[in-house]
Amino acid sequence: MSKIKALLSLTRPANLVTAIADVLAGMAIAGYFQDPSPLPAPVGWLCLATVGLYGGGVVFNDVFDAELDAVERPERPIPSGVISKGTAAGLGSLLLAVGIGASFLVNQTAGLLAIGIAVASVVYDRFGKHHNLLGPLNMGLCRGLNLLLGVSILADQVLPWVWIGLVPIIYIAAITMISRGEVHGGSPVTLRAAGLLYALVIGCVAALAQRREQLGTALPFLLLFGYYIFPPLWRAVREPVGHNIGMAVRAGVLSVIVMNAAWVAAFASFPLAMLVFCLLPLSRLLAKVFAVT
């Protein structure tokens, strides 16, 4: 593995695309795209911010997991010796700084949310992942705040919509619960509980779309969302071995894009939702080259 590819792999490029979809969905929720001529600069800054914040967070995940990965995943960049822990920590710090700086260029609310995301991600990497209950909630909080980062493009919309961050918290918490069995296998009970949380998330998005009289627009994306996440999860329930659980986690992470397309369909328009949905092929392509989990 070349050094450049190893550095890129630390950032999980396929996942970075899903983070961009988060902030685009948040912008739609805030009503930013309803403006006849929305300014492109804040959109660009927040997309750069989420790439930095998410990338920095997952880099530090590998920094803190270096000793464990040396046993379970020795092919990864740090345990394989291609990238040193110091270099990785420097990259993670730089990415988080870029994320926070880009957010403050939009407004102070976005900057403060970016600081919250950075803190929550490092806390998860160092402490949260080791707790069965707090770990999934901590990981979910990072995504919930990321959605609100998109909402913060209109700072006065954050408080009215702050509660909507609970939906990605529930969804990502479910994926994190599943991922606990990715190496050694998992529990069918945990996998079924995650499936119920998936259904709850779909129900929440559908209810909000109906409330906004946009259910017909959002429904195709919600159906696709279910199609992408439930079959891999069911295979893992029937045979909860590491490979099947890994595939369920991969499907859950990449399908964040489809959930975000449903948000955009519910709050903006079908064409904009299709633009977000088109990020899925890019994410899947990157997932063939770089690790997702």
SULMO-V166566 format. One record per residue. PSI is psi as a letter, one per 40 degrees, with the letter a starting at -180 (* if undefined). OMEGA is omega in radians with two decimals (NA if undefined). Layout:
PSI&OMEGA  PSI&OMEGA
This chain:
h&3.11  i&-3.10  d&-3.14  d&3.12  d&3.13  d&3.10  d&3.11  d&-3.10  d&3.10  d&-3.08  e&-3.11  g&-3.05  d&3.13  d&-3.13  d&3.13  d&3.12  d&3.12  d&3.11  d&3.07  d&3.10  d&3.09  d&-3.05  d&3.07  d&3.07  d&3.11  d&3.10  d&3.11  d&3.12  d&3.13  e&-3.10  e&-3.06  d&-3.07  e&3.06  e&3.08  h&-3.12  d&-3.14  g&3.14  h&-3.13  h&-3.11  d&-3.03  d&3.12  d&3.09  d&3.13  d&-3.13  d&-3.11  d&3.05  d&3.07  d&-3.12  d&-3.08  d&3.06  d&3.13  d&-3.09  d&-3.14  d&-3.14  d&3.11  d&-3.14  d&-3.10  d&3.04  d&3.11  d&3.05  d&3.13  d&3.09  d&-3.10  d&-3.11  e&-3.00  d&-3.11  d&3.12  d&3.13  d&3.10  d&3.12  d&-2.99  d&-3.08  g&-3.04  e&-3.13  e&-3.09  i&-2.97  d&-3.08  d&-3.13  d&3.13  e&3.10  e&3.14  d&3.12  h&3.10  i&3.10  d&3.14  d&3.11  d&3.14  d&3.13  d&3.08  d&3.10  d&3.14  d&3.14  d&3.14  d&-3.12  d&3.11  d&3.12  d&3.10  d&-3.14  d&-3.14  d&-3.13  d&-3.14  d&3.14  d&3.13  d&3.08  e&3.09  d&3.04  i&-3.08  d&3.13  d&3.10  d&3.13  d&3.13  d&3.07  d&3.12  d&3.07  d&3.10  d&3.12  d&-3.13  d&3.14  d&-3.11  d&-3.12  d&3.13  d&3.08  d&3.09  d&-3.10  d&-3.04  d&-3.01  d&-2.93  d&-3.04  e&-3.11  e&3.14  h&-3.06  d&-3.12  d&-3.08  d&-3.12  d&3.11  d&3.12  d&3.11  d&3.13  d&3.10  d&3.13  d&3.12  d&-3.13  d&3.11  d&3.10  d&3.12  d&3.06  d&3.12  d&3.05  d&3.06  d&3.12  d&-3.05  e&3.04  d&2.94  g&-2.95  d&-3.09  e&3.13  e&-3.07  d&-3.11  d&3.11  d&-3.06  e&-3.06  d&-3.10  d&-3.08  e&3.06  e&3.11  d&-3.07  d&3.07  d&3.07  d&3.13  d&-3.08  d&-3.11  d&3.05  d&3.12  d&3.12  d&-3.14  d&3.06  d&-3.14  d&-3.01  e&3.13  d&-3.12  e&-3.02  d&-3.10  d&-3.00  e&-3.09  i&-3.04  a&-3.11  h&3.09  d&3.12  d&3.10  d&-3.13  d&3.10  d&3.09  d&3.10  d&3.10  d&3.09  d&3.09  d&3.05  d&-3.12  d&3.10  d&-3.14  d&3.12  d&3.12  d&3.13  d&3.14  d&3.13  d&-3.14  d&3.12  d&3.10  d&3.11  d&3.13  d&3.14  e&-3.14  f&-3.13  e&-3.07  d&3.12  d&3.13  d&-3.08  d&-3.00  d&3.13  d&-3.14  d&3.10  d&3.09  d&3.08  d&3.10  d&3.11  d&3.14  d&-3.11  d&-3.00  d&-3.01  d&3.14  d&3.09  d&3.12  d&-3.13  d&3.08  d&3.11  d&3.10  d&-3.11  d&3.13  g&-3.00  f&3.09  i&-3.04  d&-3.10  d&-3.12  d&3.12  d&3.09  d&3.12  d&3.10  d&3.11  d&3.14  d&3.14  d&-3.14  d&-3.11  d&-3.10  d&-3.11  e&2.98  d&3.13  d&-3.12  d&3.07  d&3.14  d&3.05  d&3.09  d&3.06  d&-3.11  d&3.11  d&-3.12  d&-3.02  e&-3.11  c&-3.08  i&3.12  d&3.12  d&3.10  d&3.10  d&3.11  d&3.09  d&3.09  d&3.14  d&-3.13  e&3.02  e&-3.10  d&3.10  d&3.10  d&3.14  d&3.13  d&3.10  d&3.11  d&3.14  d&3.09  d&-3.08  d&-3.07  i&3.11  i&3.09  d&-3.10  *&NA
